[in-house]
Amino acid sequence: MGSSTDQPTNTDPVVDVVDLTGDDPVLEWPATEVKYLFEHLLDAFGVFTAVRDEAGEIVDFLIVTGSTEQGKVAEDPAEALEEYHKREFFDDFCRVVETGEPLATQSLEYQDDERGAQRLVRAFEVRAVRIGDGLAAGWRDVTKHVLMEAELERRTRELTLMGQMVDYLQAVESPGEVFDVAASFGSRLFEEFSGGFFMQSESGNVVEAITSWGDGDQGDQVFAPEDCWALRRGRRHGSLSGSKGPRCVHAAEGVEALLCVPLIVQGKATGLLVLATSETASPSSTPPSSAASEALAVSVCEHLGLALTNIRLRGSFREQSIKDPLTGLFNRRYLEETLEREVSRSARAGASFGLMMMDIDHFKDFNDVFGHRGGDALIVELGGLLRSLTRAEDVACRYGGDEFVVMLPESSLDVVSLRAEDIRKRAHQLNIMHEGSALSPVTLTVGVALYPKHGTGMAALIQAADKAMYAAKHAGGDRVQVAQTPGDLIDPVPST
């Protein structure tokens, strides 16, 4: 496109009169409208006439008049509009002139950032309409609008992902599941960064990566808690816009921007989200601001910390509901729930399991001599003995008062009887101290029953073991007694 050799005349109130074809009627526009258009609506404006070759094809456009800088008429419109990509729209301008269809599109300018990524720096809305054998085109700077629209789309996407993440977090049952959810959504919420979630060990001496994403190296995957300022202070540290404050020891040397956000669980920093600028990521042309990404990171950690806190609280409430507070053994409620499941499982598998019911001999006399606190000390010691002598798959519980029950899955009658005898003998060896004095030796009486030999239902099996125990007590106590199998103890086999 070249500039016209014939500049339009300007008089007030009569405005530029341009004959673009030489054949069509002269076009006259009110001066006030053009002035308003230049000064208030457009950042640049040009009136062009088509230049055709002998075959009638458009080969160039001559700019008849133009304006830029909010209404200032350019001395050389062709030069003034160079930055607005007049060559970029040559084909589009040809289509406007040939078809008469108006043009409405955008012109986007990009620049390479320090990582070589394309970043949107300017955006223009371009509109053009045919006038005779030419056109009028206007450019309006819409950079802020385009960036705001991209930010709105990003925020909408982030809110959608956050809603989905929170929905999953409400259904998690373990810390492992929390971090599975965190890994799934973390890589999507922070796709322009490399990062990972870390968890502090139970001992509190080590922080280890649970999950990570991105190709960038943000630093050590295992480190001491004191190596991170965020864990020391219990608040976020660093920035995605550059180094702020002292550098964390666990950060990789090449990382310029690092953000650490702690996971707070019941008021204590027990985990960590680490984000770093990734040199290998494929960044967006309209990247989020560092402040927005940092705020999102804090929000994600708050939700994860709340989920971990809820799991701990649920675990604590569950523990209280199924454990005996004095001995730490399971309580009667848990035993009955477990027995019901074990009966159904063993019936389907055709397997057997054993049940011991034991009672402390002469416990009332013991309480009379040493008081209830002495009796509690004895029960606590016996609870510790049962914990030490039972397998992980066994269920040891305090059934009530001085009675205890142990269930042994997939065990024969001989095995259950031998285990019961071992517990009885070990009880003799208990050295119980209370208020500086040694308490009297303890003896146990144990009744043993086996599913399905002595009962095919939970109540029948407990009753069989209980009767065997009391039969042993009547025989002098301090012994193991196997249950009998009278017909009245046999329940119908439960349906499976």
C-alpha positions as CSV (number, residue, x, y, z in Angstrom):
1,M,0.0,0.0,0.0
2,G,1.3,3.4,-0.8
3,S,0.1,6.9,0.1
4,S,-2.1,8.9,-2.1
5,T,-0.6,11.8,-4.0
6,D,-3.9,13.7,-3.8
7,Q,-4.6,14.7,-0.2
8,P,-8.3,15.5,0.6
9,T,-9.1,19.0,1.4
10,N,-10.3,19.9,4.9
11,T,-12.8,22.7,5.5
12,D,-15.0,23.3,8.4
13,P,-17.9,22.4,8.5
14,V,-17.4,20.6,5.2
15,V,-15.0,17.6,5.5
16,D,-12.8,15.4,3.2
17,V,-14.5,14.7,-0.1
18,V,-12.9,11.6,-1.7
19,D,-13.6,10.3,-5.2
20,L,-12.3,6.7,-4.9
21,T,-13.4,5.5,-8.3
22,G,-13.8,8.5,-10.5
23,D,-17.2,7.1,-11.5
24,D,-19.3,7.0,-8.4
25,P,-21.0,10.0,-6.8
26,V,-18.8,12.0,-4.4
27,L,-19.0,10.8,-0.8
28,E,-19.7,13.5,1.8
29,W,-19.6,12.8,5.6
30,P,-20.5,15.3,8.3
31,A,-17.4,16.7,9.8
32,T,-18.6,16.3,13.4
33,E,-19.2,12.5,12.9
34,V,-15.7,12.0,11.5
35,K,-14.1,14.0,14.3
36,Y,-16.0,12.0,16.9
37,L,-15.0,8.8,15.2
38,F,-11.3,9.7,15.1
39,E,-11.1,11.2,18.7
40,H,-13.4,8.8,20.7
41,L,-13.8,5.5,19.0
42,L,-10.7,4.5,17.1
43,D,-6.9,4.4,17.7
44,A,-6.3,4.5,14.0
45,F,-8.3,5.1,10.8
46,G,-7.6,4.9,7.1
47,V,-9.6,5.4,3.9
48,F,-8.1,3.3,1.0
49,T,-8.7,3.1,-2.7
50,A,-7.9,0.0,-4.7
51,V,-5.1,-0.1,-7.3
52,R,-5.8,-2.7,-10.0
53,D,-3.7,-4.1,-12.8
54,E,-4.7,-4.4,-16.4
55,A,-6.6,-7.7,-15.7
56,G,-8.7,-5.9,-13.0
57,E,-7.0,-7.7,-10.1
58,I,-6.3,-5.6,-6.9
59,V,-2.5,-5.3,-6.5
60,D,-2.3,-2.5,-3.9
61,F,-4.2,0.0,-1.9
62,L,-3.5,3.7,-1.8
63,I,-4.2,5.3,1.5
64,V,-6.2,8.5,0.9
65,T,-6.4,9.8,4.4
66,G,-5.7,8.5,7.8
67,S,-5.6,9.3,11.5
68,T,-3.8,7.9,14.5
69,E,-3.2,9.0,18.1
70,Q,-6.8,9.7,18.9
71,G,-7.8,11.9,16.0
72,K,-4.5,13.6,15.0
73,V,-4.4,13.6,11.2
74,A,-1.2,12.0,10.1
75,E,1.1,13.9,7.9
76,D,2.0,10.6,6.2
77,P,-0.9,8.2,6.8
78,A,0.9,5.3,5.2
79,E,3.8,5.7,7.6
80,A,1.6,6.3,10.6
81,L,-0.4,3.1,10.0
82,E,2.7,0.9,9.4
83,E,2.6,-0.5,12.9
84,Y,-1.1,-1.5,12.5
85,H,-0.3,-4.2,10.0
86,K,-1.9,-2.8,6.9
87,R,-0.1,-5.5,4.8
88,E,-1.4,-8.1,7.2
89,F,-5.0,-7.5,6.0
90,F,-4.4,-7.2,2.2
91,D,-6.3,-10.3,1.4
92,D,-9.1,-9.4,3.8
93,F,-9.3,-5.8,2.3
94,C,-9.5,-7.3,-1.2
95,R,-12.4,-9.5,-0.1
96,V,-14.2,-6.5,1.4
97,V,-13.9,-4.6,-1.9
98,E,-14.8,-7.5,-4.1
99,T,-17.7,-9.0,-2.1
100,G,-19.0,-6.0,-0.2
101,E,-18.9,-8.0,3.0
102,P,-17.8,-6.0,6.0
103,L,-14.6,-7.1,7.9
104,A,-14.6,-7.6,11.7
105,T,-11.5,-9.4,13.0
106,Q,-8.6,-9.0,15.4
107,S,-4.9,-8.3,14.9
108,L,-2.6,-9.7,17.6
109,E,1.0,-8.8,18.3
110,Y,3.3,-11.1,20.2
111,Q,6.8,-10.7,21.6
112,D,9.3,-13.3,22.9
113,D,9.8,-13.3,26.6
114,E,13.0,-14.2,28.4
115,R,12.3,-17.9,27.9
116,G,11.5,-17.5,24.2
117,A,7.8,-18.0,24.7
118,Q,5.3,-15.9,22.7
119,R,3.5,-13.4,24.8
120,L,0.6,-11.3,23.7
121,V,1.5,-7.6,24.0
122,R,-1.1,-5.8,21.9
123,A,-4.5,-6.7,20.4
124,F,-6.5,-4.6,17.9
125,E,-10.1,-4.9,16.7
126,V,-10.1,-4.2,13.0
127,R,-13.2,-3.3,11.1
128,A,-13.6,-2.3,7.4
129,V,-16.5,-1.5,5.0
130,R,-16.5,-1.0,1.3
131,I,-16.7,2.5,-0.1
132,G,-16.9,2.5,-3.9
133,D,-13.8,0.7,-5.2
134,G,-12.1,1.1,-1.9
135,L,-12.7,0.8,1.8
136,A,-12.6,2.6,5.2
137,A,-10.8,0.7,7.9
138,G,-10.5,1.4,11.6
139,W,-8.2,-0.1,14.3
140,R,-9.2,-0.1,18.0
141,D,-6.8,-1.1,20.8
142,V,-8.5,-4.0,22.7
143,T,-5.5,-5.4,24.5
144,K,-6.9,-4.9,27.9
145,H,-10.2,-6.5,26.8
146,V,-8.5,-9.5,25.3
147,L,-6.3,-10.0,28.4
148,M,-9.3,-9.6,30.7
149,E,-11.2,-12.1,28.6
150,A,-8.4,-14.6,28.8
151,E,-8.1,-14.1,32.6
152,L,-11.9,-14.6,32.9
153,E,-11.7,-17.9,31.0
154,R,-8.8,-19.0,33.1
155,R,-10.6,-18.1,36.3
156,T,-13.7,-20.0,35.1
157,R,-11.6,-23.0,34.4
158,E,-9.9,-22.8,37.7
159,L,-13.1,-22.5,39.6
160,T,-14.5,-25.5,37.7
161,L,-11.4,-27.6,38.6
162,M,-11.5,-26.4,42.2
163,G,-15.1,-27.4,42.5
164,Q,-14.4,-30.8,41.2
165,M,-11.3,-31.2,43.5
166,V,-13.4,-30.2,46.6
167,D,-16.1,-32.7,45.6
168,Y,-13.5,-35.5,45.5
169,L,-11.9,-34.3,48.8
170,Q,-15.2,-34.6,50.5
171,A,-15.2,-38.4,49.7
172,V,-11.6,-39.3,50.5
173,E,-10.9,-41.8,53.3
174,S,-7.2,-41.6,53.8
175,P,-4.2,-39.2,53.4
176,G,-3.0,-41.2,50.4
177,E,-6.3,-40.5,48.6
178,V,-5.9,-36.8,49.4
179,F,-2.6,-36.7,47.7
180,D,-3.9,-38.7,44.7
181,V,-6.6,-36.0,44.3
182,A,-3.9,-33.3,44.7
183,A,-1.7,-34.9,42.0
184,S,-4.6,-35.1,39.6
185,F,-5.7,-31.5,39.9
186,G,-2.4,-29.9,40.8
187,S,-0.9,-30.6,37.4
188,R,-4.0,-29.0,35.7
189,L,-4.3,-26.0,38.0
190,F,-0.6,-25.2,37.7
191,E,0.2,-26.4,34.3
192,E,2.6,-23.5,33.5
193,F,4.8,-24.5,36.5
194,S,6.7,-27.5,37.7
195,G,5.7,-28.5,41.1
196,G,4.8,-31.2,43.7
197,F,3.3,-32.0,47.0
198,F,5.4,-33.1,49.9
199,M,4.5,-34.8,53.2
200,Q,6.3,-34.8,56.5
201,S,7.1,-38.2,58.0
202,E,5.4,-39.3,61.2
203,S,8.7,-38.8,63.1
204,G,8.8,-35.2,61.7
205,N,12.5,-35.6,60.7
206,V,12.0,-35.9,56.9
207,V,9.9,-34.2,54.2
208,E,9.4,-36.4,51.1
209,A,7.8,-35.8,47.7
210,I,4.4,-37.6,47.4
211,T,3.7,-36.5,43.8
212,S,5.1,-34.1,41.2
213,W,4.5,-32.8,37.7
214,G,6.3,-30.8,35.0
215,D,9.8,-31.4,33.6
216,G,11.5,-28.7,35.6
217,D,13.6,-29.5,38.6
218,Q,12.3,-27.5,41.6
219,G,14.8,-29.0,44.0
220,D,15.3,-31.9,46.4
221,Q,12.7,-34.6,46.6
222,V,13.7,-35.5,50.2
223,F,14.9,-33.0,52.7
224,A,14.8,-32.0,56.4
225,P,11.9,-29.7,57.5
226,E,14.3,-27.0,58.6
227,D,15.5,-26.7,55.0
228,C,12.2,-25.0,54.1
229,W,11.3,-21.5,55.4
230,A,7.6,-22.2,54.8
231,L,7.6,-25.2,57.1
232,R,9.6,-23.3,59.7
233,R,7.3,-20.3,59.7
234,G,4.0,-22.1,58.9
235,R,3.2,-19.7,56.1
236,R,4.0,-19.4,52.4
237,H,7.5,-18.4,51.3
238,G,9.0,-17.1,48.1
239,S,7.3,-15.9,45.0
240,L,6.6,-16.9,41.4
241,S,7.6,-13.5,40.2
242,G,11.2,-13.8,41.4
243,S,13.3,-14.3,44.5
244,K,11.8,-12.7,47.7
245,G,13.4,-13.3,51.1
246,P,16.0,-16.0,52.0
247,R,16.3,-19.0,49.7
248,C,15.1,-22.4,50.8
249,V,17.9,-25.0,51.1
250,H,15.9,-27.6,49.2
251,A,15.5,-25.4,46.1
252,A,17.4,-26.3,43.0
253,E,20.3,-23.9,42.0
254,G,18.8,-23.0,38.6
255,V,15.4,-22.1,39.9
256,E,14.8,-18.3,39.9
257,A,11.2,-18.3,41.1
258,L,10.1,-20.7,43.8
259,L,6.9,-20.7,45.9
260,C,6.5,-22.9,49.0
261,V,3.0,-23.1,50.6
262,P,2.6,-25.3,53.8
263,L,-0.3,-27.7,54.3
264,I,-1.7,-26.9,57.8
265,V,-3.3,-29.8,59.5
266,Q,-4.8,-29.1,63.0
267,G,-2.7,-26.0,63.3
268,K,0.6,-27.6,62.4
269,A,2.5,-27.5,59.1
270,T,2.8,-31.2,58.0
271,G,3.0,-30.9,54.2
272,L,4.0,-28.6,51.5
273,L,3.1,-27.5,48.0
274,V,6.2,-26.4,45.9
275,L,5.9,-24.5,42.6
276,A,8.7,-23.3,40.4
277,T,9.0,-21.7,37.0
278,S,9.5,-24.5,34.4
279,E,11.8,-23.8,31.5
280,T,10.4,-26.7,29.6
281,A,6.7,-26.0,30.0
282,S,4.5,-24.7,27.1
283,P,3.3,-21.4,28.5
284,S,0.1,-19.7,27.4
285,S,0.4,-16.6,25.3
286,T,-1.7,-14.9,28.0
287,P,-0.1,-16.3,31.2
288,P,-1.7,-15.7,34.6
289,S,-0.2,-13.2,36.9
290,S,2.1,-14.5,39.6
291,A,-0.2,-13.0,42.2
292,A,-3.2,-14.9,40.9
293,S,-1.2,-18.2,40.8
294,E,0.1,-17.6,44.3
295,A,-3.4,-17.0,45.6
296,L,-4.6,-20.1,43.9
297,A,-1.8,-22.1,45.5
298,V,-2.8,-20.9,48.9
299,S,-6.5,-21.8,48.3
300,V,-5.6,-25.3,47.1
301,C,-3.4,-25.9,50.2
302,E,-6.2,-24.7,52.5
303,H,-8.6,-27.2,50.9
304,L,-6.1,-30.1,51.1
305,G,-5.2,-29.2,54.7
306,L,-8.9,-29.1,55.6
307,A,-9.4,-32.6,54.0
308,L,-6.4,-34.0,56.0
309,T,-7.7,-32.5,59.2
310,N,-11.2,-34.0,58.6
311,I,-9.6,-37.4,58.0
312,R,-7.7,-37.2,61.3
313,L,-10.8,-36.1,63.1
314,R,-12.9,-38.8,61.6
315,G,-10.2,-41.3,62.5
316,S,-10.1,-40.0,66.0
317,F,-13.9,-40.2,66.4
318,R,-13.8,-43.7,64.9
319,E,-11.1,-44.7,67.2
320,Q,-13.0,-43.4,70.2
321,S,-16.1,-45.3,69.1
322,I,-14.4,-48.7,68.7
323,K,-11.7,-48.6,71.3
324,D,-11.7,-49.2,75.0
325,P,-10.2,-46.0,76.5
326,L,-8.6,-47.9,79.4
327,T,-6.7,-50.7,77.6
328,G,-6.6,-49.4,74.0
329,L,-8.2,-52.7,72.9
330,F,-11.3,-52.9,70.7
331,N,-14.6,-52.6,72.5
332,R,-17.6,-54.9,72.5
333,R,-19.4,-52.9,69.8
334,Y,-16.5,-53.4,67.4
335,L,-16.2,-57.1,68.2
336,E,-19.8,-57.8,67.4
337,E,-19.6,-55.9,64.1
338,T,-16.4,-57.9,63.2
339,L,-17.8,-61.2,64.3
340,E,-20.9,-60.7,62.1
341,R,-18.7,-60.1,59.1
342,E,-16.3,-63.0,59.9
343,V,-19.2,-65.4,60.2
344,S,-20.5,-64.4,56.7
345,R,-17.0,-64.5,55.2
346,S,-16.1,-67.9,56.8
347,A,-19.4,-69.4,55.7
348,R,-18.7,-68.4,52.0
349,A,-15.1,-69.6,52.2
350,G,-15.8,-72.7,54.1
351,A,-13.2,-71.7,56.7
352,S,-13.1,-71.8,60.5
353,F,-12.2,-69.3,63.1
354,G,-11.6,-69.4,66.8
355,L,-13.0,-67.4,69.7
356,M,-11.5,-67.1,73.2
357,M,-13.4,-65.6,76.2
358,M,-11.3,-65.0,79.3
359,D,-11.9,-63.7,82.7
360,I,-9.6,-62.6,85.5
361,D,-9.9,-65.0,88.5
362,H,-11.0,-63.5,91.8
363,F,-11.1,-60.0,90.4
364,K,-13.6,-58.8,93.0
365,D,-11.3,-59.8,95.8
366,F,-8.4,-58.1,94.0
367,N,-10.4,-54.8,93.9
368,D,-11.3,-55.1,97.6
369,V,-7.6,-55.4,98.5
370,F,-6.0,-52.9,96.1
371,G,-9.0,-50.7,95.2
372,H,-10.4,-49.8,91.9
373,R,-7.3,-48.0,90.8
374,G,-5.3,-51.2,91.5
375,G,-7.9,-53.1,89.5
376,D,-7.6,-50.7,86.6
377,A,-3.8,-51.1,86.7
378,L,-4.3,-54.9,86.4
379,I,-6.7,-54.5,83.4
380,V,-4.3,-52.2,81.6
381,E,-1.4,-54.7,82.0
382,L,-3.5,-57.5,80.7
383,G,-4.6,-55.4,77.8
384,G,-0.9,-54.8,76.9
385,L,-0.2,-58.5,77.2
386,L,-3.0,-59.3,74.7
387,R,-1.8,-56.7,72.2
388,S,1.7,-58.2,72.3
389,L,0.5,-61.8,71.9
390,T,-2.0,-61.3,69.1
391,R,-1.4,-61.1,65.3
392,A,-2.4,-58.1,63.2
393,E,-5.4,-60.0,61.8
394,D,-6.6,-61.1,65.3
395,V,-9.2,-59.0,67.1
396,A,-8.6,-58.5,70.8
397,C,-11.2,-56.7,72.8
398,R,-12.3,-55.8,76.3
399,Y,-15.8,-57.3,76.4
400,G,-16.8,-55.7,79.7
401,G,-15.5,-55.4,83.2
402,D,-12.7,-57.9,83.6
403,E,-13.8,-60.1,80.6
404,F,-11.7,-60.1,77.4
405,V,-12.4,-61.8,74.0
406,V,-9.9,-62.6,71.3
407,M,-11.0,-63.7,67.8
408,L,-8.5,-65.6,65.6
409,P,-9.5,-65.8,61.9
410,E,-8.8,-69.0,59.8
411,S,-7.5,-71.0,62.8
412,S,-8.1,-74.6,63.8
413,L,-9.3,-75.7,67.3
414,D,-5.8,-77.0,68.2
415,V,-4.2,-73.6,67.3
416,V,-6.8,-71.6,69.2
417,S,-6.4,-73.9,72.3
418,L,-2.5,-73.6,72.2
419,R,-2.7,-69.8,71.9
420,A,-5.2,-69.6,74.8
421,E,-2.8,-71.7,76.9
422,D,0.1,-69.4,76.0
423,I,-1.9,-66.3,77.1
424,R,-2.9,-68.0,80.4
425,K,0.7,-68.9,81.2
426,R,2.1,-65.4,80.3
427,A,-0.5,-63.8,82.6
428,H,1.3,-65.6,85.5
429,Q,4.5,-63.7,84.6
430,L,2.9,-60.2,84.8
431,N,4.8,-58.0,87.2
432,I,2.2,-55.3,88.1
433,M,3.3,-52.3,90.1
434,H,0.8,-49.9,91.6
435,E,1.6,-46.8,93.7
436,G,5.1,-48.3,94.4
437,S,3.9,-51.7,95.4
438,A,3.8,-55.0,93.6
439,L,0.3,-56.4,93.1
440,S,-0.6,-60.0,93.6
441,P,0.0,-62.5,90.7
442,V,-2.9,-62.8,88.3
443,T,-4.5,-65.9,86.8
444,L,-6.9,-66.3,83.9
445,T,-9.7,-68.7,83.0
446,V,-10.3,-69.1,79.2
447,G,-13.2,-70.6,77.3
448,V,-12.6,-71.6,73.7
449,A,-15.1,-72.0,70.8
450,L,-14.7,-72.7,67.1
451,Y,-16.8,-71.7,64.2
452,P,-18.7,-73.6,62.9
453,K,-18.1,-76.5,65.2
454,H,-19.6,-74.8,68.3
455,G,-21.9,-72.4,66.7
456,T,-22.8,-71.0,63.2
457,G,-24.1,-67.7,64.4
458,M,-22.4,-64.8,66.3
459,A,-24.6,-65.2,69.5
460,A,-24.3,-68.9,69.6
461,L,-20.5,-68.8,69.3
462,I,-20.1,-66.2,72.1
463,Q,-22.5,-68.2,74.2
464,A,-20.5,-71.4,73.7
465,A,-17.2,-69.7,74.7
466,D,-18.8,-68.1,77.7
467,K,-20.3,-71.4,78.9
468,A,-16.9,-73.1,78.5
469,M,-15.2,-70.3,80.5
470,Y,-17.7,-70.6,83.4
471,A,-17.4,-74.4,83.4
472,A,-13.6,-73.9,83.8
473,K,-14.2,-71.5,86.7
474,H,-16.4,-74.0,88.5
475,A,-13.6,-76.5,88.0
476,G,-11.2,-74.2,89.9
477,G,-10.2,-71.6,87.4
478,D,-6.7,-70.9,85.9
479,R,-7.3,-73.2,83.0
480,V,-8.4,-73.4,79.4
481,Q,-11.7,-75.1,78.5
482,V,-13.0,-76.0,75.1
483,A,-16.7,-75.6,74.5
484,Q,-19.1,-78.5,74.1
485,T,-21.4,-78.9,71.1
486,P,-25.0,-79.5,72.4
487,G,-27.7,-79.2,69.8
488,D,-29.3,-76.2,71.4
489,L,-26.2,-74.1,70.6
490,I,-26.3,-74.8,66.9
491,D,-28.0,-72.1,64.8
492,P,-29.0,-72.5,61.2
493,V,-26.3,-71.7,58.7
494,P,-26.9,-68.0,57.6
495,S,-27.8,-67.5,54.0
496,T,-25.0,-66.1,51.8
